[in-house]
Structure formats: structure tokens, C-alpha cells
Amino acid sequence: MHAPFLILQTGHPTARMRRHGSFAHWIRVAAGLERDAAVVVDVEHGEALPERAGFAGVIVTGSAAMVTEHRDWSERSAVWLAEAAQAGLPLLGICYGHQLIAHALGGEVGDNPRGREMGTVAVERLPEAAADPLFAGLPARFAAQATHLQSVLRPPAGAVVLARNDHDACHAFRWGSSAWGCSSIPSSARCTCAATSAPVATRCARKAAIRASSKPMCTPRRWPGACCGASCGTRAPVEGAVWVCCRRCPRRGPGSSRGIHG
């Protein structure tokens, strides 16, 4: 039996989005992890950080909080993550998690002088990413979902910046051999179907899962950006995709009230 992944939940969806589940749920589905393959710790609501031993890796979610607010739960998590990174435990931070890992490792996080970046954005993969275990397979330019007011203004010492765009000079970075941060997110609201396309975060999470747990590689699931259209006609179904469907959709998965199915 493979060791589970730890998902540090640092925030929660807006009220109207909670019917689709938590950030941790979205990430687990995007990464292709079964329920028993992930342990969720809600650090924002005060749950205790566990011992590192026994986890294959850690994924840190997004949040409406700001790293520069230095909230107690966030600072405790930063210390834990810095120790985990130094110990070589694989880490993937998404959005707030991206910023929190950078802060934990000595980087600078602050308000982006260009303001909020939100929606489907074009991201450039940098030459330094050509040999990166997670980013090497991405095209030179790709679309990703993002929403953030703050950015990593200065990466941690020794970090390699892997992706950028005109709005954010550090869209993704790697520190050491197994700690990544990326400002794209695997799920966010898009109309009532609440489906997205976040190639970087989904691919990173999936590859990190495969890499750390030694599972055989399989085709990453996709978040196509709309309901599967089984009843509402929003979009025709695509074989092998993962969908977050609207309430009218009958293809919501057995026993699921959150509209997520494969």
C-alpha cells in the first residue's frame, strides 16, 4: 500500500461554490488521487499539523488569506513546510500555497504592483524548465487559471523560476529537487458549471503523485472548462475528461452531490 499524500487546506471556496466541495477535494480529483490516498488537514480552521513521516508528499491549497497578514496558522504552516522542504519531502504549493512555500523558504511575497491577475491567462515556460521533472512536458506557452492579488516578488535563494508572464515574473518555481510552487489553480468558478483548465497545477499534482508514490504513469485527467453537457448542452462530453457539472447534469458520479465525475 502506498503512503498517502497530505493536503494542507489553507482556505475554502466562496459560499456559492461550496456545493462543488472544498479546495482539497478539487485538488484530490484533479490529481487523480483516490479518497484513501490523501489526508486533508484544515490548517486555516486550526487543525494540528501532523508529523511528516508516512506521507508521500504534500500539496498546499489556495486561500483568500494573504501571506503578508502573517496569520498564526499560516506562520505555523510556513515553519512546518520549511522543515519539510529541507528534509526532502516533495511539496507542491498552488496559488496561496505557492506564495506560502516561497515565504517559508526565505522569499518575498507582497502585493503585485500590477494589481489582481484573474481568469484564463497566458503563461510562458522558461528555458530553465526544460529539464524540470514536472514542467518539461509543457508547451512554451500555455493557458492556465489564476486569481491572486499577491505574488512571489523575490523567489527563495537558490530557487529556479520555471514560468512567468507579463503580469507575474514568478508564476512557478522549484526549490531544491522536490519543492514546487505555482500560482495557477486547478479549480475556480467559470459560470455555473465551475469547471476550469489549469494545465500546470493539474499536471504538477498528477506527476508529483506518480513520482513520489512510484505508481505507473497514466494519462493526466483534464479540466475542460465547462459542464460535460449531458443534459444542459453546455459542451459535448469528451472521453477521458474530468468534469465539474451543473446541477442539471445526470453524470455527476455515483453518490456525488458535488458534480465531479470522470
SVG drawing of the C-alpha trace seen along z (x, -y; Angstrom):
<svg xmlns="http://www.w3.org/2000/svg" viewBox="-31 -49 52 51">
<polyline fill="none" stroke="black" stroke-width="0.4" points="0.0,0.0 1.4,-3.4 1.9,-6.2 -0.9,-8.8 -0.5,-12.4 -1.1,-15.3 -3.2,-18.2 -2.9,-21.3 -6.1,-23.2 -5.4,-26.9 -8.8,-28.2 -12.2,-27.5 -14.3,-28.3 -16.8,-31.1 -20.3,-30.3 -21.9,-29.7 -19.0,-27.4 -19.1,-25.1 -21.6,-22.8 -18.7,-21.6 -16.7,-20.6 -13.6,-22.0 -10.3,-23.1 -8.8,-19.9 -11.5,-17.9 -10.9,-19.7 -7.2,-19.1 -7.5,-15.5 -9.8,-14.9 -7.5,-16.9 -4.5,-14.9 -6.3,-11.6 -5.9,-10.5 -8.4,-8.1 -10.1,-9.1 -7.8,-6.9 -4.7,-8.2 -5.0,-11.7 -5.2,-13.1 -6.7,-16.6 -5.6,-18.9 -7.6,-22.1 -4.9,-24.4 -7.0,-27.6 -9.5,-26.2 -6.9,-25.3 -6.3,-21.6 -2.9,-20.5 -0.1,-19.8 0.9,-16.2 4.3,-14.5 6.0,-14.4 6.8,-10.7 4.5,-8.5 3.5,-10.9 4.5,-10.6 4.3,-14.3 2.3,-17.5 0.0,-19.7 -0.9,-23.2 -4.1,-24.7 -5.2,-28.3 -6.8,-30.7 -8.5,-34.1 -5.9,-35.0 -2.8,-37.0 0.6,-35.6 1.7,-39.1 -1.1,-39.0 1.2,-36.6 -1.8,-34.8 -0.8,-32.3 -1.9,-29.2 -0.1,-30.4 3.2,-31.1 3.0,-27.7 2.5,-26.1 5.4,-28.0 7.7,-26.7 6.4,-23.2 6.9,-23.5 10.4,-24.9 11.4,-21.9 9.7,-19.5 11.4,-21.0 14.8,-20.8 14.1,-17.2 13.3,-16.5 9.6,-15.8 8.0,-16.5 5.9,-19.7 3.6,-21.4 2.1,-24.8 -0.8,-26.2 -1.8,-29.9 -1.6,-30.8 0.4,-27.6 2.9,-28.8 3.4,-32.0 3.5,-30.3 6.3,-27.9 8.2,-30.9 7.8,-32.8 8.7,-29.7 12.0,-29.3 13.0,-33.0 11.5,-34.5 9.5,-37.8 5.7,-37.8 3.7,-41.0 1.1,-42.9 1.6,-42.7 2.2,-46.3 0.1,-45.4 -2.9,-44.5 -5.0,-41.4 -4.5,-38.7 -7.7,-36.7 -9.1,-34.4 -7.6,-32.4 -4.1,-33.7 -1.2,-33.0 1.9,-31.7 5.4,-31.3 7.5,-28.3 11.1,-29.4 14.2,-27.6 15.2,-26.6 12.1,-24.4 13.3,-22.3 14.7,-19.6 12.3,-20.1 10.5,-16.8 7.1,-18.5 7.3,-21.3 9.4,-19.8 6.4,-18.4 4.5,-21.7 4.5,-23.8 6.5,-27.0 3.2,-29.0 0.1,-27.6 -3.2,-28.8 -3.8,-28.5 -6.4,-29.7 -5.2,-32.2 -6.7,-34.6 -4.3,-36.4 -3.5,-39.9 -0.2,-39.0 2.8,-37.4 6.2,-36.0 8.2,-39.2 11.5,-37.6 12.0,-33.8 13.8,-32.0 17.6,-31.9 18.6,-29.1 15.2,-28.6 14.7,-28.2 11.9,-30.2 10.1,-27.9 7.3,-30.1 6.3,-33.7 4.1,-36.2 3.8,-39.9 1.9,-40.2 3.9,-37.9 7.6,-37.3 7.4,-34.2 4.4,-32.1 6.2,-28.9 9.4,-27.9 11.3,-24.9 13.5,-24.9 15.9,-22.1 14.9,-18.9 11.4,-18.4 9.6,-21.6 7.5,-23.4 5.2,-26.4 2.9,-27.6 0.3,-30.4 -2.2,-28.6 -5.0,-26.8 -6.7,-23.5 -10.3,-24.7 -12.2,-28.0 -15.5,-29.4 -16.5,-29.6 -20.2,-30.2 -22.5,-27.8 -20.6,-24.7 -17.5,-25.8 -15.0,-23.9 -11.6,-25.0 -8.5,-24.3 -5.3,-24.6 -2.6,-22.6 0.2,-23.5 -1.3,-22.7 -3.1,-19.6 -0.1,-18.2 2.2,-19.1 -0.1,-17.4 -0.6,-14.3 3.1,-13.9 4.1,-14.6 1.7,-11.9 3.1,-9.4 6.7,-10.3 6.5,-10.1 4.4,-7.0 6.0,-5.1 2.7,-4.5 2.8,-3.7 2.3,-6.8 -1.2,-7.2 -2.8,-9.9 -3.5,-13.0 -7.1,-14.0 -8.3,-17.2 -10.5,-20.0 -12.1,-21.2 -13.7,-24.5 -17.4,-23.6 -20.1,-21.2 -20.0,-17.9 -23.3,-18.9 -25.0,-15.6 -28.3,-17.4 -27.8,-21.1 -25.9,-21.1 -23.1,-23.4 -20.5,-21.2 -20.4,-17.8 -18.8,-15.1 -15.1,-14.3 -13.8,-10.8 -11.3,-10.7 -12.0,-14.1 -12.9,-15.1 -15.9,-17.4 -17.4,-19.6 -21.0,-19.7 -24.0,-21.9 -26.9,-20.8 -29.0,-19.6 -26.3,-17.1 -27.2,-13.4 -23.5,-12.4 -22.4,-13.6 -20.9,-10.3 -22.3,-7.6 -23.3,-9.1 -21.8,-12.5 -23.7,-15.7 -20.8,-17.9 -21.0,-17.4 -17.5,-16.0 -17.0,-12.8 -14.6,-11.2"/>
</svg>
